[in-house]
Amino acid sequence: MNAVATISRPADGAADIARLRGFVTAFADLVAATRDEGAILESGRALLSRLIARDDWLPEQFTRPHPERYQQYLLHCDSRERFSVVSFVWGPGQSTPVHDHTVWGLVGILRGVEKVERFRRSPDGRLIAHGEQYLREGEVDAVSPRIGDIHRVTNGLVDRPSISIHVYGANIGAVERATYAADGTAKSFISGYANGVIPNLWDRSRNA
């Protein structure tokens, strides 16, 4: 198992939104410089690792779990929809269905633990389990149709929420994707987002 980074949290709970602004700006520079998926995932992993190394920047309204289902909060969508940044919040025991993404993605664990169960499709269309992994604070995972795109994610903690920060190569809430039954039968869905507002990254009036 990889070494797990130590996450720094603020004593007063104040959100340092400038960290998210800097991340968004750097990621925009990255996707402007290259369209190569491998390069984006490699450099993007480093950017996301630096973002989640501190837990002092995510506004509280984008950390709230729902008692019945996980929440996907939009934090930023590139104006040309080249990438989006979201926070996933999992209540204790909550899980996704088996699903795909259809685009590249990076997942960084900000708080807690996520259990990831991976699947691949057999020649006859059935889903075959392809390993599982527990991701912990500070760790970053990647998905894409090229490297593996079908998985199920569960909060690895039974007594408190977990939060992960995801970056996708599209406006993920508007992408048509699929969930999968055990026999491989696909059902289309578009996830949308749980929030009606997004963080204001660009107001520097309080020197954020």
N, C-alpha and C positions, 0 to 999 in steps of 0.2 A: 504494500500500500504506500502511496506517496505520502511524504511528510505533509502535515496539515498546518496551514498558516495560523498564526495567532491573530484573532480579530480584535481590533481596538474599538471600544465604544465610548462615547462621550459621557461625562458624569452627569450633565444636566439634560440630556436627551435632545438638545437642539440639533436641527438638521442643517448640515453644511452643504447647501444645494450647489455651491460652486464646484464640488467634486463631480457631481453628475453633469453639470454644464461642461466641465473640462473633458469628461469622458465622451460626451456626445460630439463635441468639436473634434476631438482626436479621431473618433471613429468615422466621422464624415470625411476627414482628410484621408483616412485609410481607403475607404471605398471610392474616393475620387482618384486615388493614385493607382489602383489596380482592380481588375475584375476577376483575378485568379482566386478561385475558392480556397485553395491550399494556403496561399499567402494571407488571405483575409482571416482564415481560421487561426493561423499561427500568430500573426501580429495581434489579431483581435483577442486571442486568449490572454496575451500579456497585458493588454489594456484592461480587460475585464478583471484579471487577477489583481491589478493595482486598485481598481475601484472597490472591490469587495474586501480588500485588506483592512479597510476601516468601515465601521458600521455607525457613521455619524452623519449621513447625508440623505437617507431615505425618509421623506416626510411621513409623519405618523398615519395620515389618511390612506396611504398606499401600503400599509402593513397590517390592515385589519382582516382577520379571518371571518368567514361566514360559517354559521353553525351547521349548514347542510352540504356545502360544496366548496371546492377550492376557488380562489379568486385570481383573475388575470387583470392586472391594472396596467394600463398604458402609461409609461413615463415619458416617452418621446417617439415621434415618428418623423423620419426624414421627409422633407418637403417633396422629394421625388420618389418617396417610398422605397428607397434603396435599402433601408434598414429600419428596424424599430427596436425599442428597448422597453421591456415590461418587467414588472415584479409579479411573481407567483407566490401566493400566500396559501398555505395548507393548514387547516385545522388538524387536531390529533386524529390520526387514522384515515384521513381523506386521501383519495386516489383518483387518478385519471383513468378513463378506459384505455385500452390499447389503441394507439393512434399514430399517425404520421405527421410530417411537417411540409414536405414537398420543396423546401428551401433549406439552405444551410442555417445552422443555429449554434449558439454558444450558451451554456448554462453555468452560472456561478453561484455557489451556495453562500448566502449572506448570513443566515441564521439557521441553526438546527441541522437536520440530516434528511437526505432524500434517498429512497431506495429506487433504483432504476432497473427494470426488467426489460431486456432487449429481445427482439424477435426478428426473424427473417422469413421470407416466403419460400416454400418448397416449390418444385416444378409444377405440382398439381394445385398450387394456390393456397395450401394450408399454411398456418403460422407455426413456426418451430421456435421454441425458446432458444435463445442464443446468449445466455449468460445474464448475470445480475451484478450490481455494484451498489455499494453505499457511498454516497457523496457527502462529504462533511464540510464544515465552514472553511472557506478559502479555496476549495477545489473547483475546477472548471472542467466541464465535459463539452463535447461537440457532437452534433448530428448533421446529417445531410443525406440525400438520396445516394450520394456517391460512397459514403463511408458507413452508412447504417442510419435508418430514418424511422424505424418502427419501434416504439417502446411503451411501457406503462410506468408511471411514476407515482410513488406513495410517500407520504410523510413518514419518515423513519422514526419519529418520536410519537409516543402514545399519550404524552401528558402536556404537550405545548405545541404551538405553531412552528412551522419551518417556513423560511422565505428564501427564494432564489431569484436571481436577476438573469433575464434571458435577453439575448440579442439575436434577431433573425434577419435574414436577407430579403425582407419584404415587410409590408404592413401586415403582420401576422394575423391580426384580428379580422382582416378582410380576405384572407386567402382561403380558397376552398380546399379542404383537406378531407381526411377520412378516419373514422374509427373502424375497428375490426372485431368481428366475432371470432371465436376459437377456430372455426372452419375456414377463416380467411375472408369471409364475406365482408365487403366494405360498405360503409354507410357515410355519405358525404355530410360535412358540417362546415360552418363558418363560425369561429369562436366568438367574435366580437370582444368587447372589453367590459369589465365590471364597473368602471368609473365613468362619471360624466364630466370630470375636469382632469387636467393634467398639470404637473408641476410647472410653475413659472420660472424657467431657467434664466430668463434674459433680463429680469429686473435687478439691477445692481444698486438700487437706491439705498439699500442697507449694507452695501459692501459685502454681499453674500459671496 
